[in-house]
Every structure is written in structure tokens, then in C-alpha cells.
Amino acid sequence: MERLEKMNDFFNARSEIYDEVHTSDVGGGIVGKNVVASLLPLSTKNLLDLGIGTGLELQAIFNRFPQIQVTGLDIAENMLNNLKYKYKEEYEKGQINLLNMSYLDYDYEEETFDAVISVMTLHHYTHEVKTDIYRNIRKALNDGGVYIENDYMISELENEDPQSIEDEFFKNLEILRKEQALDEKSEYHYDTPCTVPNQIKMLYDAGFSNVEVMYRFGNTTVLKCIK
């Protein structure tokens, strides 16, 4: 296998093909991303988007919530530059606030957002890291706020033994980290999707009161979580 790339290098290098890949090759395509907008409460005014990328999910969100304020985090500057071009009007009038940083390092202020979303980004982390992220998300949500996650999860509808597949992903990553002597403090791009039941358990462990599966297409799953 080729040497694993640091997360920001990987996505910066692929920023020009990201939209095509995620609308044609990723399960559910743009339909799955548009589901996110349909699940946001009508009262949503402030939204945090983790790993916002080029903002594929934003068009449906702006169509439904023309006045919504969006804070977007992404580790790849090139992706954010593409987003600024696509949503020039919203960006220039201050409707979109973009931060070029990892959401692992973001300062999640308590009760700041009506909703938080993540789309095809969290399948790169361990259970422990994800659970910490979910705790921060819950902290940042207003009472009754929602978190919507659209991600690559190992589906029992597609695989006979999803847990063994998840275990294999994590095992392979550890082997690669050792073989390539990767920096333990840096983020590297490698998929480690989890099973749907494991995802749901992590969200409950983080304190969410209700977690529901709202959409599935192959291994693409959308979860809605209520604080």
C-alpha cells in the first residue's frame, strides 16, 4: 500500500475531484446529502458543519433555510476555497463563517448552535475519539438541538459480519502506523468505518437522549440525534 497521507494533504490534493466522487461514487450521492437538510428542525437558525469540505450539503440547507448562519470547519484549505467560490453570495454577506482547522481542535462553546451536522467525515476515527467529539457536539447544542450524521458505516444489510469488517479496518490501520512509523499526534487519511450499532452506542454514551436511523443506502447511513 502507498504511504498514508496526512489528512489535510489528502483532501487538499483532491479538492478538484471531491464533488464528482461524492455525487457519483459514494452511496446515495447528492440525495443522501440532501436528506440532512430535510431533518433539521424548522427553528434552526445557527448551524455547525464539521468537515464542511466543499459544502455539497449546503445548497439544500440554504434552499430550506435562506437566512441560516453556518459555521464550517475543515482541515483542507483548498476545499474551503472551492466552497467560497460556490457560495460566493452567502460567504460575502457573512452568512458562512469558515475556519480552516480540525474539528478535533475546535473550542466547542456550550449551547451555541441549534444544530450540528457532519457529512462523510467521521469514518476516520476510533471509538474513543468519536465519543469525545460527540460529547463536544452535545455540549455545543442548545437544549433540544439536533445532531445529524451522514457517514460511511458498515451495514448489516450489505455485509454478513459487519463487526469483523470493522475490526479488520482498525487492525490494518495499526499495522500501517507501525510499518510506516507514523506520527501518533497527526491525523492520517485511512477509512475506519464502524458498524451502525456501534455508532449508535457511541452517541448514547456521549449523552444523546434519542438516536434514530433516518436513511440508508448501501453503507451510507444518516443518523438523527437529539440532545
N, C-alpha and C positions, 0 to 999 in steps of 0.2 A: 504494500500500500504506500501511496505517496505520503510525504511528511504532512502531519496535520498543520493547518494554518491557524494563526491567531484569529479570533472571531472577527475583529474589525477588519483585518486584512482580507479575510474570506469574502465578506459582504461588500467591502469597497471594490474589490476586483470584479464582482458580479452584479454591480448595481444596474448596468445597462440591460441585462437579460432577466432581471429579477421578476418584472411584471409578466413577461411571456411565460416563464417557468411556472409561476404561481397561478396563472389563469388557465394553463393548458395541461401541465403535468401533475399538479397537486390535486388530490382528490377533492371533488366538489367545486374546484375552480373559483370563479368570482361569485358563484351562487352561495357557496359556503361562507365566504367573507361577508356577503350582504346580509346573511342571517344575523350577524352580530348587531347591525343597526335595528333590525326588527325586534330584538329582545330588550333593547334599552327602554326604561320607563319613560313615559311621556313627559315627566317632570325633569328629565335630565338637562342640566344647564352647563355643568362642568365635567369634563371627561379627561381621564388619564389613559394614554395609549402606550403600553410597554412594548418596545421593539417595533416602533411605528413604521420603520422601513420607508417605502415609497408611498405609503398611505393608500394601499389598494382598498381598504375597508372604509375610507373616509367619504367617498362620493355618496354612498348610500346613507351614511350618517348625516352629511350636510343636506341631502335631499329631505330627510325626515326632520332634522333639527337645524334650520337655517341659521339660527343665532347661537348655536352651541360654542362654548370655549373649549379648545382642545390643547392639552399639554402632551407633547410627544417626546419620548426618549428613544434614542438609538445610538449604538456604538459606532455606526458606519457613517461618516460624513458625506460620502458620495450618495448614499441612499437619501439622506435628508436634503441634499441639493436637488435631487430629482423631485422630491416631494414639493419643495418650494416652487419649482417650475410648474408642476401640475396644478397646484392650488395657490397660484400667484395672488389672486384677489384676496382670498381668505388670509393668507400669510401677511400680506402688506397692510391689511386693516387690523392686524393684531388678533385675529380670531384663532390663530395657531401659534403656540409657543413651543419652539423646538429646542431640545437640549441634547447636544452630542456627547452622550455618556452612557455607561452601562446602567441598567436599572438595578443592578446589584449594589451600586454605589449611591443611588438616589436617596435623598433625605425625605422620607415619607412623613409628611406632617399629618397630625391627627385630624380626622373629619374635615377633609379638604375637597373631596370630589363626590359627585352624585353617582358616578360610575367609573369603573376601571375595566379596560379590555386588554387582551393580548391575543395576537393572531400569528400562529405558526412561528413561535419563537422559544417557548419554554421547554421544548423537547431536547434541550442540550444540557440539562442539569440533573443532579442527583435528587433523591427524595428529600434529603436534608436541606439542600439549597432551595428547592421549590417550596418546601413547607415554610421556610423563613420568608421567602418572597410573598407567599400567601398571607402570612401574618402581617407583613407590612402593608399589603393591599387592603386587608381588612381594617387596619388602623387608619389608613388614608380615606376610607369611605365614610360618608355621612351615615347616620342611623337609617337603616332601611335601604341603603345603597346596594348596587349590584356589581358583581364582577362577572364578565363574560370571557370565557377562554375558548378560542378556536385553535385546535392543535392536532398534531400527529400523535395519535395514541394507538396502541396495539389492540385491535378489536378482536373479540372472540367470534365475531361474525365473519371475520376474514381468516382467522388462524385457529388451528386446533388447540394449541397450547400457548396462549399469549404470554404467560409468566416466564416460560423457558426462553422465549424470544427476547423479552426484556432483560432477563439475566445475561443472555449472550451479548447483548449490546454493551452492557456495563462491564462485563468481563473483557471484551475486546478493547474497550477504551483503556482499561487499566494496563493491559498488555502493551498497547501502543504508547502510553505515557512512559512506561518503563523503558521500552525499546528505544524511544526517541528522546529520552531524558528531558521531558517537557517540564517547563517551569510550573510548579504547583500553584503559584499565585496568579497565573494568567488564564484567560478564557480561550479555549481552542474549539474549532468547529468540528463537532462529531455528534451524530444523532444518537440520543439515548432515550427514545420514547418509552413511556410507561403504559401499563395496562389501564383500561378505563376504571376498574375498581380501585386500583392503587391511586390514580389521580383523585378520585372522589374521596378516598380515605384521607389523603394529604390535606384536602380542603377542609374537611371536617376537623381534622387535627389542628388546623390553623384557626379554628373558631367559627367558621361559617355555619349558620343555622339551617340552611337548606341548600342542597346541591342537586341539580337536575340535568339529565342528558336531554338536550333540545334538538340536536341534529346529528346525523351520522351519514357519511358517505365513504365507504371503504374504511380506511384507517384515520380519516378526518372526523373529529368529534367536536361538538360545541357543548360546553357546559355553562349553565347559569347558576350563580351562587349569590345568596342573599345574606347580608350582614344582620 
